[in-house]
Amino acid sequence: MLESMTGYGSAERIESGIRVLVELRSVNNRFAEISVKLPRQLLSFELEVRELIRTSFQRGKISAFVQLQLEEAEQLPLTVNTSKVGGYKELLEAVRNAAGIEAPVTLDHLLRFSEIFETDHSILERPDEIWPIARQTMLEAIESLKEMRRKEGEELAGDFTSRIAEIEQTLKVIREIASDNLDTIRKRLSSKIAAIAGRDVEYSRDRLEMELVMAAERLDITEECIRFNSHNKFFIEELNNSASGSGRKLNFLLQEQLREANTIASKSQNADISQKVVHIKEELEKVREQLQNIE
């Protein structure tokens, strides 16, 4: 099935006291363009992150954001630096003695120095232990993004199918008009031949008949309609193709459809057919706009 190139996916895991959040955003792009924003603890794994994304998507501009946080229960695991406590106490005692103050140094005085407390972030300083958690979260976010892209692709496939059906119906009408168009041209040329024959003008009847046949062949659009129907058939088949990369193939088929439409319009020399071709090209243009968003 088709996959759109726009979407959003996210995943979150809490494990070993760490909360990992991964967000992926994707927009349409001719090629695969990947940008990654990682916390400093995981910077050494940027190539691995890019490879995980690249193997999952062929086209699109994809932005990846990874965040690390301590669990709320472990948000501030504080420890006391006893050496600093002793050092500050000695300094305060020295100041007290120098100033001739008899009041003793109290705990309240020491608590004014925030440096005696240290936050234990050692759990965030072990990237080799964090990476397996982050990798699994990244895989879940990738699957979330793919699911959203698939759902949007299904919506687009339904729109394409209805438009191709409309084009098929219009082609059927064009072929009906074209069959009458050939008879009209034959009658017109026959009347001109009869008018010439009624005059005292010498002419080659065989040559005129040959010109009549050649004109009919030039106006015959049967072959173009058959090819157009064939392109439509392949287009629908590609919509149901489970393989990725359908966007490029569908764009190629669309170019062939437009080429046949232009040929039909130029060969028919019929106002009604030209009007129908304009309608077909309008539908194809809507398909082309939507195809820009297909992987």
N, C-alpha and C positions, 0 to 999 in steps of 0.2 A: 504493500500500500504506500501511498504518497506520504512524505513527511514535509511539513512546513519548515522554513528556516527561522521562524520567530517563535519564541517561547520562553518560559521561565521554569526553573526547577530548583528545589532546595532540599536539604536533608540536615538532620541534627542528631548527634549521638552524645550521650554522657557516659563516660567510662573512665575508670581509674582516677576519679576526681577531676576530670577535664571535660568541659563541654566544647564540642566541635560543631561549628555551623558552616555549611557550604552553600553558596548561592551561585547559580549559573543563569546568565541571560544570553539570549541568542537573537540576532537580527539577520536579515538577508544580506548576502555577500556573494560575489562570483566565486570566491575561493574560500578555503578554510583559514580563517584568521583568528588566532587565539591569544587572549591577554589574560594574565594571571596575577592576582594580588594575594600574597601570602604573608602570614606573620613571620617575624624574623626567625622563629624556631624551625620553620619549615622551608626556609629559602633554599636549602641544599637539595630539596626534593622537587624543585620547579620543573625540571625535565620530565620527571615521572608523572607529574600532574598534567603537563601538556600532552604526553603520550596517551594517557588515559582518555583525554578528551578527543585527541586526533583519531584514535582508533574507533571512536563511536560516531563521529560526524564527518561527512565528506565536504560539506559546504556550510557557510554561515560565519558571521562574526560573533564569536563566543567569548564572553567575559566571565571569569571565575573569581570568586571572592571567598577566602577562607578565614575564619575567626576562631581564636582559642580563648577560652575563659575557664577560670576555676569554678567549681561548683559553689553554690551559695554557702553551703555548710563549711567550705574550706576557703572562703573568699579572703580571709585575713588570718592565716595561721602565724601568729606572732611568737617570737622567742625573745628572751632577754639576753643582751650582751653583757655578761657579768664583768668582763674586763673594763668595759666603758663605764659601768656603774661605779666600779672601784676608782677609776680614774677621775670621774667627775666629783666623787665624794672627797677625794684628796684635794682637788682644786678648790672645792668649796671650803674645806677645812683651812686651807692655806689663806684664802681670802678672809675667812672669819678671824683667823689669828692676826693677819696683817691689819685688819680694821679694828681689832680690839673688841670684837663682839663676843659676848658671853653666850648668847643663845646657840643651842646646838643645831647641827645640820639635820634636817628632817626629810622624810620621804617626799613631802610636798615639794621641797626644793629640787630633789632629783627628778621628779616627774616632769619638770619643766624642760628637760632635755629629751627630746623625742628620739635622739640617736641611740638611746639605750635599748630601744625596741627594734627588732629586725623582722621583716616579713619573709617567711620561708616560701620562696617560689621555685624551689629545687625541682618540683614536679613538672614545671614548665621548661626546665633546662635539660630535658632528656629527649631530644628529637627522635631518636631511634625507637623510643617507646611510644611516642605520640603519633608517628607516621602511620603505623598500621590502622590506628583508629581513624585518622584523617583520610586514609586511602579508602576505607570501607564507606565512610560518609560521602566521599567524592563519587564513588560508584553509585550510591543510592541517589545522589543529586542528578547524576547523568541519566539514570533511568527515569527519574521524575521529569527531566527536561524532554527526553525522547517521547515519553507518553503524551506530553502536552503537544509536541510537534506532530505526533501521529494523529491526535484528535483533530487538530486544525487541518492536517492534510486530508483527512476523511471529508471534512466539510468542503474543502476546495475540490476534491474529486467529484463530489456530488454536483457541484456547480458546473464543472467541466462536462460531465456526462449530459446534463440537461442542455447545455449550449451546443454540444456536438449533435444531439438529437434534433435540435432546432435547425442546425445547418443541414443535416441530412434531409429534413423535410423540405427546406428551401431548394436544395439541389434537385429534389424530385419534381418540384414545380418548374424549375428552370428547364429540365429535360422535356417536360410536357410542352412548354412554350417553344423550345428549340425545334421540336418535331414539326409544329405548325409553322415555325419561322422558315424552315427549309422549303416547305410547300409554297409559302408566300413569295420567297425569292425566286423559285422556279417559275411561278406564274408571272412575276414581274419581268423576268428576263425573256420568257416566252412571248409576252405581249410586245416587248421591244423588238424581238426578232420578227414578229408578225408585222409590225409597223414598217420595219426596214424592208421586209419582203414585198410589201404593198407598193413600194416605190420602185422607180426604175434605177435601182442600185444593185450592182453586182456584189455578191458576197459568197463566202464559202460556208455552206450549211454545216459541213463537218467541223469546221473551225469554230463556228458558233456553238455547236453542241459540245465541243471540247471545252470551250470557255464556260459553258453552263455547268458542266461536271466539275471543273476546277473551282468555280465559285462556290458550288455546293460543298466541296471538300474543305475549302477555306473557312466556311461558316459552320462546319460540323464540330460540335463541342462534345461529342459522345466520349471520345478518348479522355478528355480532360475531366469529365464528370466521373468516369470510371476510376481514374487515378485519385481523384479527390475522395471518393468513397473508400478507396483502399487506405488512404492516409487516415481517414476518420476511424477505420477499423483498427489500424495499428495504434492509434492514439488511445482508444478505449482499452485495448489490450495492455498497453504500457501503464495505464492508470491502475490496473489490477496486478501489476508486476510487484512481487514481494521484495525484489532486489532494490537496493538504494541507488541513488544516482539517476533517477528517472527524469529529473528536471532538464538535464542536457538533451536527452532523447526527445522529450516532448517539445522542447524549443526547436529542434531540428525538424520534427514533423510539422510544427506550426509554420515554419518558413516554407515548406513544400505546399501546405494548404493555401497560404497566401499567394504563392506563385501560380497555382492552378486557378485561383479565383481571378487573378489579374488576366490570365490568358483567356478565360471564359468571357470576361467582360470585353476584351479587345477583339475577339473573334466573332462574337454573336451579332454585333451591329443591330441590337434590338434594345429599345428603351426599357421595356419591361424586364428583360434579363439583366440589364445594367443596374436597375433598381434593386433587384433581388441580390445581385452580387454585392452591392453596397451594404445591404443588411447582413450578408454573410461576413463581410470584412469588419463590420461593427462588432459582431459576436467574437470573431477571431481576435480583435484588438482587446476585448475584455478578457479573453483567455490569456493573451500575452501578458497583460498587466499582472494577472494572478500567478502566472508561471514564474515571475521574477522572485516569488517567495517559496518556490519548491526546491527541495534539496536535489 
